[in-house]
Amino acid sequence: MLRNSQRVEGKKDGQFLKPILDVRTRWNSSFYMIERFILLASNFSQVLLAESVKTRDIPDMVTSSELRCIEDICSLLRPLEQLTRELSTEKFVMSKLDYRFEWLDQLVIQPICTILDPRFKDMHFKNPMSNSRAQDEVVRMMDKDTNCDDQIICPTETVVAARESRHFDLWGLHRTLEQEHKNKRTHMTTSREELKSYLRQSVIGLNENPLDEWENTKTVFPKLYKLAQKFLIIPGTSVPSERLFSKAGATISQTRNRLTGSKLSKLLFLQSLPRLD
């Protein structure tokens, strides 16, 4: 009868809505149940009115004041639903929320992650000194990675040069220290300029994937790209792992209790693959 009531309103097959029941283990199921009830309130009223003629065991429909109270509850729960959905994301890097931006002045890792996120960069820093400290830390890490790369290359070059050169050089140590000093100054200038060039570019959309953006610009900002790969892959919450355990528990049921670990791992991997439209 609920379907017939919606068909009278002009809805076609595939557009009919069904009631939603809440689940104790699902965070937002109560909100979805209330939201769907509000959408179908007029249809429920028609169905209950029609059935009340046939039998007396029909529950009463909520009053208009009760319906307004339910709508207020729905409005109250909607921000919480959006918050939990944002925190539970898996396919994209989790966005920094407004309440987290207030702590950028006291934290260490979060400011670096915020700067390396092309959706935010340094827009939400309220204190210029905190912004400057975070940028200095990013530059220091960029120079540290560059120096590590040089330490891997320089010893080999020194050995080769020593083998090729047979004569004694009185100022050899000075020339070596001079070259290291020039390389250090060049790396610091290059790192600072690379960061400034990155911050001058416009931010990307909030729903875009920062990792995809870094893949597109890794040749332009190679040092920042290495840092982004280190910081932006850190899971923001334990939701993905908890979902994995839930999927494993749903896969190994009483009728499938003889699944081996290797086959279970393959099934979970197949479930994690994105669906093609």
Contacts in CASP RR format, 6 or more apart in sequence:
PFRMAT RR
TARGET T0000
AUTHOR 0000-0000-0000
METHOD contacts of the structure
MODEL  1
MLRNSQRVEGKKDGQFLKPILDVRTRWNSSFYMIERFILLASNFSQVLLA
ESVKTRDIPDMVTSSELRCIEDICSLLRPLEQLTRELSTEKFVMSKLDYR
FEWLDQLVIQPICTILDPRFKDMHFKNPMSNSRAQDEVVRMMDKDTNCDD
QIICPTETVVAARESRHFDLWGLHRTLEQEHKNKRTHMTTSREELKSYLR
QSVIGLNENPLDEWENTKTVFPKLYKLAQKFLIIPGTSVPSERLFSKAGA
TISQTRNRLTGSKLSKLLFLQSLPRLD
1 47 0 8 1.000
1 50 0 8 1.000
1 51 0 8 1.000
2 16 0 8 1.000
2 18 0 8 1.000
2 19 0 8 1.000
2 40 0 8 1.000
2 43 0 8 1.000
2 44 0 8 1.000
2 47 0 8 1.000
3 16 0 8 1.000
5 43 0 8 1.000
5 46 0 8 1.000
5 47 0 8 1.000
6 15 0 8 1.000
6 16 0 8 1.000
6 17 0 8 1.000
6 43 0 8 1.000
7 16 0 8 1.000
9 43 0 8 1.000
17 36 0 8 1.000
17 39 0 8 1.000
17 40 0 8 1.000
18 36 0 8 1.000
19 33 0 8 1.000
19 36 0 8 1.000
19 37 0 8 1.000
19 40 0 8 1.000
20 29 0 8 1.000
20 32 0 8 1.000
20 33 0 8 1.000
20 36 0 8 1.000
21 29 0 8 1.000
21 33 0 8 1.000
22 29 0 8 1.000
22 30 0 8 1.000
22 32 0 8 1.000
22 33 0 8 1.000
23 29 0 8 1.000
27 84 0 8 1.000
27 88 0 8 1.000
28 77 0 8 1.000
28 80 0 8 1.000
28 81 0 8 1.000
28 84 0 8 1.000
28 85 0 8 1.000
30 77 0 8 1.000
31 74 0 8 1.000
31 77 0 8 1.000
31 78 0 8 1.000
31 80 0 8 1.000
31 81 0 8 1.000
32 81 0 8 1.000
34 70 0 8 1.000
34 73 0 8 1.000
34 74 0 8 1.000
34 77 0 8 1.000
35 74 0 8 1.000
37 44 0 8 1.000
37 70 0 8 1.000
38 67 0 8 1.000
38 70 0 8 1.000
38 71 0 8 1.000
38 74 0 8 1.000
41 62 0 8 1.000
41 67 0 8 1.000
44 61 0 8 1.000
45 61 0 8 1.000
48 58 0 8 1.000
48 59 0 8 1.000
48 60 0 8 1.000
48 61 0 8 1.000
49 61 0 8 1.000
51 58 0 8 1.000
52 58 0 8 1.000
62 70 0 8 1.000
83 97 0 8 1.000
86 94 0 8 1.000
86 95 0 8 1.000
86 97 0 8 1.000
87 94 0 8 1.000
87 97 0 8 1.000
87 237 0 8 1.000
87 239 0 8 1.000
88 237 0 8 1.000
88 239 0 8 1.000
89 95 0 8 1.000
90 239 0 8 1.000
90 240 0 8 1.000
90 243 0 8 1.000
91 209 0 8 1.000
91 274 0 8 1.000
92 207 0 8 1.000
92 209 0 8 1.000
93 117 0 8 1.000
93 209 0 8 1.000
93 210 0 8 1.000
93 211 0 8 1.000
93 232 0 8 1.000
94 236 0 8 1.000
94 237 0 8 1.000
95 119 0 8 1.000
95 206 0 8 1.000
96 110 0 8 1.000
96 113 0 8 1.000
96 114 0 8 1.000
96 117 0 8 1.000
96 120 0 8 1.000
96 124 0 8 1.000
100 110 0 8 1.000
101 114 0 8 1.000
101 124 0 8 1.000
101 126 0 8 1.000
102 126 0 8 1.000
103 110 0 8 1.000
104 110 0 8 1.000
104 111 0 8 1.000
104 114 0 8 1.000
104 124 0 8 1.000
104 125 0 8 1.000
104 126 0 8 1.000
104 127 0 8 1.000
104 130 0 8 1.000
104 134 0 8 1.000
105 126 0 8 1.000
105 127 0 8 1.000
105 130 0 8 1.000
108 137 0 8 1.000
109 231 0 8 1.000
111 125 0 8 1.000
111 130 0 8 1.000
111 133 0 8 1.000
111 134 0 8 1.000
111 137 0 8 1.000
112 134 0 8 1.000
112 137 0 8 1.000
112 138 0 8 1.000
112 141 0 8 1.000
112 227 0 8 1.000
112 231 0 8 1.000
113 231 0 8 1.000
113 232 0 8 1.000
113 234 0 8 1.000
114 120 0 8 1.000
114 121 0 8 1.000
114 122 0 8 1.000
114 124 0 8 1.000
114 134 0 8 1.000
115 121 0 8 1.000
115 122 0 8 1.000
115 134 0 8 1.000
115 135 0 8 1.000
115 138 0 8 1.000
115 199 0 8 1.000
116 138 0 8 1.000
116 210 0 8 1.000
116 224 0 8 1.000
116 227 0 8 1.000
116 228 0 8 1.000
116 231 0 8 1.000
116 232 0 8 1.000
117 210 0 8 1.000
117 232 0 8 1.000
118 201 0 8 1.000
118 203 0 8 1.000
118 204 0 8 1.000
118 210 0 8 1.000
118 213 0 8 1.000
118 214 0 8 1.000
119 203 0 8 1.000
119 204 0 8 1.000
119 205 0 8 1.000
119 206 0 8 1.000
119 208 0 8 1.000
119 210 0 8 1.000
120 203 0 8 1.000
121 198 0 8 1.000
121 199 0 8 1.000
121 203 0 8 1.000
122 131 0 8 1.000
122 134 0 8 1.000
122 135 0 8 1.000
122 199 0 8 1.000
123 203 0 8 1.000
125 131 0 8 1.000
125 134 0 8 1.000
135 195 0 8 1.000
135 199 0 8 1.000
138 195 0 8 1.000
138 224 0 8 1.000
138 227 0 8 1.000
139 188 0 8 1.000
139 191 0 8 1.000
139 192 0 8 1.000
139 195 0 8 1.000
141 227 0 8 1.000
142 191 0 8 1.000
142 194 0 8 1.000
142 195 0 8 1.000
142 223 0 8 1.000
142 224 0 8 1.000
142 227 0 8 1.000
143 184 0 8 1.000
143 187 0 8 1.000
143 188 0 8 1.000
143 191 0 8 1.000
145 223 0 8 1.000
145 226 0 8 1.000
145 227 0 8 1.000
146 187 0 8 1.000
146 191 0 8 1.000
146 223 0 8 1.000
147 184 0 8 1.000
147 187 0 8 1.000
150 183 0 8 1.000
158 176 0 8 1.000
169 175 0 8 1.000
190 223 0 8 1.000
191 223 0 8 1.000
194 221 0 8 1.000
194 223 0 8 1.000
194 224 0 8 1.000
195 224 0 8 1.000
197 220 0 8 1.000
197 221 0 8 1.000
198 221 0 8 1.000
198 224 0 8 1.000
204 210 0 8 1.000
204 213 0 8 1.000
210 228 0 8 1.000
210 232 0 8 1.000
211 228 0 8 1.000
211 232 0 8 1.000
211 233 0 8 1.000
214 225 0 8 1.000
214 228 0 8 1.000
214 229 0 8 1.000
214 232 0 8 1.000
217 225 0 8 1.000
218 225 0 8 1.000
235 241 0 8 1.000
244 268 0 8 1.000
247 268 0 8 1.000
247 271 0 8 1.000
248 264 0 8 1.000
248 268 0 8 1.000
251 259 0 8 1.000
251 264 0 8 1.000
251 267 0 8 1.000
251 268 0 8 1.000
251 271 0 8 1.000
252 259 0 8 1.000
252 264 0 8 1.000
259 267 0 8 1.000
END
